[in-house]
Each structure stands twice: as structure tokens, then as C-alpha cells.
């Protein structure tokens, strides 16, 4: 298809897992009613962002993938004839957990999953306590409407992840996200952080000639110490913002993407053609030290 309509569901969450799932499904239905063919939900949408603390009780939030949530969402995808991108806390086996996104095709087929590769460990983002780094590599999914690449939150800061996924044929890069500001921060710091977050993702769109869709949560969490900044957005293949959500409100938006424009952008700005792949071996090193 040359055009596809994508739905972004930006919502707040509670400590009620089933209620969050039901609200996400209702928002998905609203998106489909407005013409969305692919709907992306935010990172870990069935719960509060629990990684603010290292608490063993939070492992009880995890589930198998495929499993209960994907079973319900697969039925919804088939009913609405849409693709659903669902970020979930995966229990792989006893003691091994992942931050994982499942992709469900428009006929309800479970196409597979992507496990988050880059795992942060920052104040209030103690993800290394919970998540084993992804071991499935970078993934693309051929859906009814487009070939999708899925990356997750902290992955969005790494151009290597976007590049590899684009080179695998992704027409759209989706980033389910959970990122916010400490409420103790000043506004200048908040603005600088949000601008950096959006800019790095827009740069992935430009460098790879693909659309980027980033979906974040909103709301106060962590005893009101963290405000998730929303700001979900869509960038075209040259970094132009086609849609940007607010920092404060739950929002559902549907944006039409013209996938045929990728060829034009890549032809006129042939970054992929001019890559010097013979010279990139040093990128596999952690740091390039001076010779001793």
C-alpha cells in the first residue's frame, strides 16, 4: 500500500492491570473508527512504570508472550482489521524477564516479538533489575499494511538500532516509550531533554529515509515525583513533524503516511547509496583508544 493510517494511543496508567488493558483497547477501537490501520500502544501500557523501584513483587506483573494479553489483543486486531503493536512485560521462564513488544497482524495472527536491546539503569529507571537484554536481534514484521520495525524507548537513542532495522526493510520505525521528567526539575532542563529526545528520533527518520512513530505515556507517577511527558509524535522521512501530542493530556491521533515518498527522499538525499560500509569496522568497538 502506498498510504497507511497509523494510530497513536497516548494514555496514563493506574495500578490496575486489567483496567489499563481495557482502556487501551477502547482507545484502539476509537483509532480504528477514525481509520487507523496500525495502532501503536505505549511502553508497558498495562501497568504503572514500575521500574522506579527495585521491588521483587513487580515481577508478578509479567506474563508469557504470546499469552493472555496478546490473546485478547489478537481477537481485537481481527475484529477491527488492524495491526496492533503492544509493549508488554514478558516472563520468558523462571528468573528471565524481558521488555518486549508483540506485533499482531490485521487477521489476528501473532507475527512475533521484539525484545528491548538497550536496557537503561538511571535514577527512577532501574530497568536492569527487571529486564534481560534482548537476544532476538533487531526485527521487522511484514504486516497487511506495511513492513514495520519496532524498537523500544531507550533503543531510540541509538542510531545503530535504527539503521539496522531500516536496512532490514522497515518502512516505519515504531518506538513505544515511557519517559518523563522529575517534577523537581526546572523548565529549562525539561525543554532541553524533550528536544534532545525528539531530535535524535527525527535524525533516524532523516538518516534512513523512513517514517518514525514514537508513542509515550502521560501522567504523574512514582508518588508524583515523575511526570511522563507525552509528546508522542510522527516524523516524515526528512524529519518534518506531522503530529505532536501534548505533554499533559491523554490523546489518540490518527496520521496518514505516504510510504511512496520514501523512494523520493532516498533518491534525492542518497545517504544509503553513499554509505562507506568498508570503513565502518571500528563501530563494533566500545571505545577507540589511542595506540600504545
Helices and strands as residue ranges (DSSP letters): E 3-10, H 17-33, E 38-41, G 50-52, G 56-61, H 68-80, E 83-93, E 96-104, E 110-115, H 127-130, E 140-142, E 147-152, G 153-157, H 159-167, E 172-176, E 180-182, H 187-208, E 211-215, E 218-221, E 226-229, E 233-235, E 241-244, E 251-258, H 261-268, G 277-279, G 281-284
